[in-house]
Amino acid sequence: MSKVGIIMGSISDLPVMQDAVDILKGFDIEVEVDIVSAHRTPEKLFDYGKHAHTRGFAVIIAGAGGAAHLPGMIASLSPLPVIGVPVKSSNSIDGWDSVLSILQMPGGVPVATVALNGAKNAGILAAQIIGAHDSCVRDKIIAYKEGLKIKVQKSSKDLK
C-alpha cells in the first residue's frame, strides 16, 4: 500500500495541512505527518528528501508559508512527485510570497502547486496520483467525485 508524506515548515501550518490528512484518510491512504523546516532544520530536510522514496512514500505534500522553500527543496532532493501547499502565515504578504515561492520553480525541479491554503486539493491530487496505479484508490476517487456531483445537483434542486 502506498503512503503519502505530509510535511510542513511549522506546527502553525497544521490547521491548513489537516485538510490533506483528512481527505487522504477518507480514501484509506496511509499518511505520515511531520514538521520539516527548510530554514531551521536543514539536515532533517536533506535526510527526508533523500530517503522518502525508500520509506514507502508514493507522494510528498509539503506546506509552507512565507518564503516557502520547503516544497522546492524537497523536490530538488527526491525522485517522488511533490505537491506544494502555499500557506498564508502570520509572516506572509497576503500569501503571494508563499504562492510564488512554490509556483516559480526552475526547469527540472517541478512542484505541483495548489491554491493558497489548498491542502484538501493537495490530498485529492496525491490520491489521484496513487489511483493511477491502484484501482481500489481510483474507485474511491470516482465515488468521491460522484458525491460532489450529487451534492451540486441536490443544491440546485433545493434552490428551486
CORMOFEN-V576584 format. One line per field, one symbol per residue. ss: DSSP state (@ for helix, = for strand, . for the rest). phi: phi as a letter, one per 20 degrees, with the letter a starting at -180 (. if undefined). burial: 1 if it has 24 or more other ideal C-beta (glycine too) atoms within 12 Angstrom, else 0. A space follows every 10 residues. Layout:
# CORMOFEN-V576584
ss->???
phi->???
burial->???
This chain:
# CORMOFEN-V576584
ss->..======.. @@@@@@@@@@ @@@@@@...= =====..... .@@@@@@@@@ @@@@@.==== =====....@ @@@@@@@... =======... .....@@@@@ @@@....... .===....@@ @@@@@@@@@@ @...@@@@@@ @@@@@@@@@@ @@@@@@@@@.
phi->.fcdedcbfb ffeggffgff gfffffeldf ccdbdcefed cfffgfffff dgfednfdbd dcdbdmfleg gfffffddee fddedfdfdf eeelnfffgf fefeefgncf cfddfgmeff ffffffffff ffccfffgff fgffffffff fffffffffe
burial->0111111111 0011011111 1011001011 1111111100 0001100110 0100001111 1111111111 1111111101 1111111110 0100101110 1110000000 1111111111 1111111111 1000001001 1001000000 0000000000
